[in-house]
Amino acid sequence: MSKRIVFVMVAIVMAASGVFAGEMAWYNPSKCALCMSMTKVPGLMEATDCEQLNLSNGIVCVTTVEDRYLKGYRESHAKMMAAVARLEKGEQVDLCGSCTAFGAIMQKGVMQEYKETKRGDVWIVTSATPAVAMELQAWAKRNTDEMAKMKMASGKAAKM
């Protein structure tokens, strides 16, 4: 089973249990147990390009990383999966609004496929239900918009 699918299943359980109550920042990598590993490798965010594109029935996320940061990216992803393992054990961890929102969408039934590439990864998330596919697209658009805001606020040239 894909590690991302496991995360999603855990996020669904956490969302259903009310852990995600309250308003939170869409991205908060300094507090989100799943996102924070990306900020721990100096330069990684700036060296990473994440495109979230609409499909007719969902989204595809294509991430590419500059060659010299690929090892750090893979290590960051492994740390993200370690946080997922903590969730699986029932530990409550802080999550950002994006991770929380994705867990809520997952409750509505989606299909996922995740593959590593030579320079990053590809993640396809789809639904046979048009309304859920539209929610996925709205989630991806907000991710893109919020990342652009973070980039502008920080003055950094993050590609994500």
Secondary structure, DSSP 8 states (H G I E B T S, - for coil): --HHHHHHHHHHHHHHTTTT-S---S--TTT-TTTGGGGSSTTTTTTEEEEEEEETTEEEEEEEE-GGGHHHHHHHHHHHHHHHHHHHTT------HHHHHHHHHHTT--EEEEEEETTEEEEEEE-SSHHHHHHHHHHHHHHHHHHHHHHHHHT-----
